[in-house]
Amino acid sequence: MLGHQHLKSRQREPAWGVGRHIMGSQIFDYWKDPFGNELEHWTDGDLFTAADPPQKQPMSALLAVQWGAPHPMFAGKLAPPPGLVSFFMALRLRVLGLFRTKPKGKPA
């Protein structure tokens, strides 16, 4: 938020944010540079140690923790339901897995 306030005080043009990305859990803030490019100003919000066990979560749990304003591209439009996003993300991962190449020199 300090970075956001600093850029705002310098009259930089905001693009989107402040918000939280779904998958990576980063706090984001998008800005326009003087040439019209969109740049991401971000920080990680998670703190893990060796004492934290690995966990798996369904996509629906990840979608439930999104916050911030919707992307300007979707302004005034209804967001897709989390179940639909989960389905297409799972489908994408499976399709990518089908075309993943195996490392050379190792038996299949």
Contacts in CASP RR format, 6 or more apart in sequence:
PFRMAT RR
TARGET T0000
AUTHOR 0000-0000-0000
METHOD contacts of the structure
MODEL  1
MLGHQHLKSRQREPAWGVGRHIMGSQIFDYWKDPFGNELEHWTDGDLFTA
ADPPQKQPMSALLAVQWGAPHPMFAGKLAPPPGLVSFFMALRLRVLGLFR
TKPKGKPA
1 18 0 8 1.000
3 29 0 8 1.000
3 41 0 8 1.000
4 17 0 8 1.000
4 18 0 8 1.000
4 29 0 8 1.000
4 41 0 8 1.000
7 14 0 8 1.000
7 29 0 8 1.000
7 31 0 8 1.000
7 41 0 8 1.000
8 14 0 8 1.000
12 31 0 8 1.000
12 32 0 8 1.000
13 31 0 8 1.000
13 32 0 8 1.000
13 36 0 8 1.000
14 29 0 8 1.000
14 30 0 8 1.000
14 31 0 8 1.000
14 32 0 8 1.000
15 30 0 8 1.000
15 31 0 8 1.000
15 32 0 8 1.000
15 38 0 8 1.000
15 72 0 8 1.000
16 28 0 8 1.000
16 29 0 8 1.000
16 30 0 8 1.000
16 38 0 8 1.000
16 69 0 8 1.000
16 71 0 8 1.000
16 72 0 8 1.000
17 28 0 8 1.000
17 29 0 8 1.000
17 30 0 8 1.000
17 68 0 8 1.000
17 69 0 8 1.000
18 27 0 8 1.000
18 28 0 8 1.000
18 29 0 8 1.000
18 68 0 8 1.000
19 27 0 8 1.000
19 28 0 8 1.000
19 29 0 8 1.000
19 67 0 8 1.000
19 68 0 8 1.000
19 69 0 8 1.000
20 26 0 8 1.000
20 27 0 8 1.000
20 28 0 8 1.000
20 65 0 8 1.000
20 66 0 8 1.000
20 67 0 8 1.000
20 68 0 8 1.000
21 28 0 8 1.000
21 42 0 8 1.000
21 66 0 8 1.000
22 62 0 8 1.000
22 63 0 8 1.000
22 65 0 8 1.000
22 66 0 8 1.000
23 62 0 8 1.000
25 44 0 8 1.000
25 45 0 8 1.000
25 46 0 8 1.000
25 65 0 8 1.000
26 42 0 8 1.000
26 43 0 8 1.000
26 44 0 8 1.000
26 45 0 8 1.000
27 42 0 8 1.000
27 43 0 8 1.000
27 44 0 8 1.000
27 45 0 8 1.000
28 40 0 8 1.000
28 41 0 8 1.000
28 42 0 8 1.000
29 40 0 8 1.000
29 41 0 8 1.000
29 42 0 8 1.000
30 38 0 8 1.000
30 39 0 8 1.000
30 40 0 8 1.000
30 41 0 8 1.000
31 38 0 8 1.000
31 39 0 8 1.000
31 41 0 8 1.000
32 38 0 8 1.000
32 39 0 8 1.000
33 39 0 8 1.000
58 86 0 8 1.000
59 82 0 8 1.000
59 83 0 8 1.000
59 85 0 8 1.000
59 86 0 8 1.000
59 89 0 8 1.000
59 90 0 8 1.000
60 82 0 8 1.000
60 83 0 8 1.000
60 86 0 8 1.000
63 82 0 8 1.000
63 83 0 8 1.000
63 85 0 8 1.000
63 86 0 8 1.000
64 82 0 8 1.000
70 76 0 8 1.000
70 77 0 8 1.000
70 79 0 8 1.000
102 108 0 8 1.000
END
